[in-house]
Structures are given as structure tokens and as C-alpha cells.
Amino acid sequence: MKWAPLLVSAAFFVGGAAIAQAPELVKISRFSGKPVPRFETLKYAMVNGRAGPSKDYPVLWEYQRQGLPVLVIKESDTWRRVRDPSGAEVWMHERMLESGHKAWVQTPTVLRMEPASSAVPVVDVGRGVLVDLGPCEAGWCEIRAKDYRGYAPQATLWGADTGTGQ
């Protein structure tokens, strides 16, 4: 019987470690009813990123790229805390964002005919190019860049993976 408390403690410790290593679950926001984290895009060509969730806070960044994907990481009633491709975190009013399927190319990549690094190259896509994002599977995403269609490695695209396995 002296071992019982120790065994119970060990079971909780091992069980807790297994839970801690499990993938983070997506949370549904009570404000928007949407999952957090999630990607959305800038709705307008000029959007302010503020230090806090109100117009009383100073503007930290002026974003001038309609369609730029940002990662919504926190919400209040009408404000969203977002992370941009550079890693900066700011607050934006919900009206400045919309659902979208765009990605930002983080590193120069080659668009390929099939989802494999050995597939026929289609075109080189430079860093900073906005592309239309299609479905992603097994580390590859179908994208469209201007008149070109093909596949790019998911790891090269900001806006293709929230890091939660979704």
C-alpha cells in the first residue's frame, strides 16, 4: 500500500506529459465564432496596425498590401490581434480583415507541375509575391501566381499553415 500514492502520482505525471505533447487544439472564439488561430487577409490596400485594441492606441504599422495574409491569434469584441509575415504583432479592427485564400511567398521557390521536388518546374516565384492558395496536402500546396498554376512546398508559404495541424 505504500506504493499506491507513488503509482498514482506517476500515472498523473506520465499522463500530463502525454497531454502536454499533444497538438494544440484550435479554439473557437466567443467573439467571432471562428477558430483561433486562423489566417485572414487584409481587405484594403491601406490598413493600420495598432498597439492596442482601440483607435486610442498609436499606429505601429501601416500595411499597404491588400490581400496580405495575417494570422489572427487573439480576439476581442471588434478587434483582432494579428501576426504578419515578419512576425510583428498588432491589433486591427475586424472590418479591415476578410476570409481569403492567399499566401505570401517567404523564400524564393520553384512552382512545379506536380507536388514533388522532382516534378517539372513551371516558374520561379520570388519572395514577397502574393499567390492564390489552393488545397495543401503532404507538405505541398496548389497555388496560382498570375497566369501560372502548380505546386509549391507548404513551408515556403506564409498563410498556408497555422501550426496547429489544421
Phi and psi in degrees as a GROMACS rama.xvg file:
@    title "Ramachandran Plot"
@    xaxis  label "Phi"
@    yaxis  label "Psi"
@TYPE xy
-65.7626  -23.1956  LYS-2
-84.9077  -16.778  TRP-3
-57.6108  -49.9743  ALA-4
-61.3254  -36.2654  PRO-5
-66.3458  -42.7098  LEU-6
-65.0844  -40.5084  LEU-7
-64.2848  -43.084  VAL-8
-61.7015  -43.586  SER-9
-63.2111  -39.9498  ALA-10
-62.2042  -42.4712  ALA-11
-65.9046  -40.1809  PHE-12
-63.6121  -49.4238  PHE-13
-65.1646  -42.9804  VAL-14
-62.5296  -40.7245  GLY-15
-63.8072  -39.3415  GLY-16
-64.8279  -38.7633  ALA-17
-65.4794  -39.8265  ALA-18
-67.0391  -40.3139  ILE-19
-62.9546  -28.7404  ALA-20
-89.8738  -8.9131  GLN-21
-67.1032  151.502  ALA-22
-59.7786  146.117  PRO-23
-65.1475  133.099  GLU-24
-80.241  142.947  LEU-25
-72.935  135.116  VAL-26
-100.322  144.932  LYS-27
-95.6597  124.108  ILE-28
-69.0219  137.273  SER-29
-76.7983  -13.4692  ARG-30
-86.2385  -50.6384  PHE-31
-102.423  -19.1765  SER-32
77.1803  9.65154  GLY-33
-106.145  160.226  LYS-34
-69.4465  148.275  PRO-35
-132.784  125.029  VAL-36
-81.1446  158.239  PRO-37
-157.356  156.313  ARG-38
-92.4188  138.414  PHE-39
-133.127  173.504  GLU-40
-122.164  157.775  THR-41
-70.6164  128.082  LEU-42
-78.373  -26.4615  LYS-43
-124.474  165.098  TYR-44
-75.0582  -15.4549  ALA-45
-136.375  114.52  MET-46
-134.153  132.932  VAL-47
-88.0435  137.934  ASN-48
-107.871  120.766  GLY-49
-105.75  162.913  ARG-50
-73.08  -20.9421  ALA-51
-150.829  175.281  GLY-52
-85.4231  60.2824  PRO-53
-172.004  161.744  SER-54
-72.3102  -8.826  LYS-55
-73.9343  -19.3348  ASP-56
-83.7386  149.928  TYR-57
-69.3584  153.293  PRO-58
-77.8746  124.36  VAL-59
-93.5863  -36.5171  LEU-60
-138.838  142.886  TRP-61
-110.024  111.213  GLU-62
-89.7284  130.823  TYR-63
-125.849  51.7826  GLN-64
-146.976  85.3465  ARG-65
-55.198  134.763  GLN-66
92.1736  -8.12293  GLY-67
-61.5021  126.223  LEU-68
-75.4769  138.654  PRO-69
-130.794  148.817  VAL-70
-94.6128  115.422  LEU-71
-77.2439  118.776  VAL-72
-113.619  -12.9047  ILE-73
-159.437  152.788  LYS-74
-135.571  149.129  GLU-75
-121.392  -167.174  SER-76
-51.6588  -57.4959  ASP-77
-123.916  6.98975  THR-78
-118.202  149.475  TRP-79
-126.1  129.521  ARG-80
-86.9533  124.817  ARG-81
-126.79  155.565  VAL-82
-115.144  130.596  ARG-83
-94.0449  176.127  ASP-84
-59.6886  -23.9083  PRO-85
-83.4627  -9.17194  SER-86
99.4441  -6.50122  GLY-87
-68.0123  142.495  ALA-88
-117.865  128.716  GLU-89
-141.857  170.383  VAL-90
-104.406  138.852  TRP-91
-133.131  146.454  MET-92
-70.0564  142.435  HIS-93
-55.3869  -29.0677  GLU-94
-66.8897  -18.1329  ARG-95
-84.1779  -6.83271  MET-96
-118.398  154.138  LEU-97
-147.75  157.564  GLU-98
-66.003  143.711  SER-99
-164.25  164.501  GLY-100
-123.355  64.5531  HIS-101
-118.04  156.313  LYS-102
-136.649  155.175  ALA-103
-112.719  125.678  TRP-104
-73.7005  117.055  VAL-105
-81.6714  -34.7204  GLN-106
-136.879  147.61  THR-107
-52.7937  136.448  PRO-108
-143.193  162.609  THR-109
-104.395  123.66  VAL-110
-76.2496  132.08  LEU-111
-119.545  156.349  ARG-112
-65.9706  -34.3722  MET-113
-129.137  161.011  GLU-114
-78.6821  68.8076  PRO-115
-157.738  143.366  ALA-116
-66.7749  -18.3599  SER-117
-90.9998  -2.62523  SER-118
-70.7102  160.733  ALA-119
-60.515  128.48  VAL-120
-70.5663  144.414  PRO-121
-102.806  -53.4589  VAL-122
-163.296  151.834  VAL-123
-82.4013  133.913  ASP-124
-116.751  124.431  VAL-125
-82.1169  164.122  GLY-126
-62.0275  138.386  ARG-127
90.7276  -2.75921  GLY-128
-77.4791  134.446  VAL-129
-87.3594  131.695  LEU-130
-126.63  154.936  VAL-131
-80.3814  130.207  ASP-132
-100.53  126.905  LEU-133
-102.986  -159.831  GLY-134
-67.9361  149.733  PRO-135
-117.679  139.384  CYS-136
-154.849  135.772  GLU-137
53.5429  39.0794  ALA-138
85.0589  5.18425  GLY-139
-125.734  143.886  TRP-140
-122.996  139.262  CYS-141
-79.4106  128.441  GLU-142
-135.537  163.339  ILE-143
-128.72  125.531  ARG-144
-123.729  106.903  ALA-145
57.096  -118.806  LYS-146
-94.8453  6.50777  ASP-147
-103.187  140.702  TYR-148
-126.267  145.66  ARG-149
172.95  -157.952  GLY-150
-123.133  141.475  TYR-151
-130.747  150.207  ALA-152
-60.8703  131.892  PRO-153
-57.909  -35.0444  GLN-154
-64.5314  -17.959  ALA-155
-90.4172  -1.19591  THR-156
-116.547  116.977  LEU-157
-80.3971  122.329  TRP-158
116.051  -3.04752  GLY-159
-101.678  -13.3003  ALA-160
-154.399  122.163  ASP-161
-81.36  -6.22499  THR-162
85.709  5.19423  GLY-163
-106.531  5.59273  THR-164
82.1567  7.76612  GLY-165
